[in-house]
């Protein structure tokens, strides 16, 4: 497992490492990625993701941005590549709390730190910020999947 940092990932590189596609590919950029340890990414919230005029970016979507970043950090540790991205599944959500709304025009900055690993399960701490203020935090557990799609 390499612990050296990756260069920043632009939207094309992010899309090459996650199975998600528009409209559910939520990470716009990854600024820091240390395989198996931590990551920092960005979601630029636009009016296109909102439910309607005056509506906030849903808390569940904030959680999903964190889950996608968790997948990138874990996948990089497994040696994934755009030709063979790692596969993972969100297995559990613990103590995830949103402290304020996120609206169109906000820069949602998300940080993930990997913690314990139990076989195919791994746990990560997720924190989300807008303008330097922490707006959400919690623990997510992901399960490594079979990249071939087999059982």
Secondary structure, DSSP 4 states (H G I P E B T S, - for coil): ---SEEPPB-HHHHHHHSS--TTS----EEEEEETTTEEEEEEE--GGGSSSTTPPPPHHHHHHHHHHHHHHHHHHHTT-BTTB---EEEEEEEEEEE-S---TT-EEEEEEEEEEEETTEEEEEEEEEETTEEEEEEEEEEEE--TTS--
